Amino acid sequence: MKVLFLTSYFVLLTSLVFCQTIKKVKVTEVEEYIKNSDHPIVLNCWATWCAPCVAEIPDFMATIKKYSDQKVELVLMSLDFASSYPNKILDLIKKRNFEATFLWLNETNADYFCPKIDPKWDGTLPSTLFVDPKTGYRQFFGRPMTDRQIELEVGRLVGLKK
């Protein structure tokens, strides 16, 4: 009985630790989330099929970790096709050990949702919005970023670098 209890306990604990969820959202929900945030957000738009997207996520995670005392939140918003939600996206997240807030944008009209994230966004992936509603800081990059560029921009986001 003890063995069964301990086995069940560890299975439950493991599933809780490794359980990732991807929230299905509309772009208006993303706008509200950003607007109502009390902390800086790095919103990275990506997809599992986009090699540059997947390649830069570890750099975002490492930089965000350095600024944990500033409460910067990394939000990875997947623009994967509906057929990939949630299983294919979750599989990649688990395989790569990605840590962030995960969203899946349930939208298909880029002419509608892109300008709501940023007026300059043409739908290119990866794209990243650095935003802090409290300070009014907002910077958008519609291209892949290097680790140094990410570090510099997060520093600006939190007001530590000019």
Secondary structure, DSSP 8 states (H G I E B T S, - for coil): -HHHHHHHHHHHHHHHHH----EEE-HHHHHHHHHT-SS-EEEEEE-TT-HHHHHHHHHHHHHHHHTGGGT-EEEEEE---GGGTTHHHHHHHHHHT--SEEEEE----HHHHHHHH-TT--S-SSEEEEEETTTTEEEEE-S---HHHHHHHHHHHTTS--
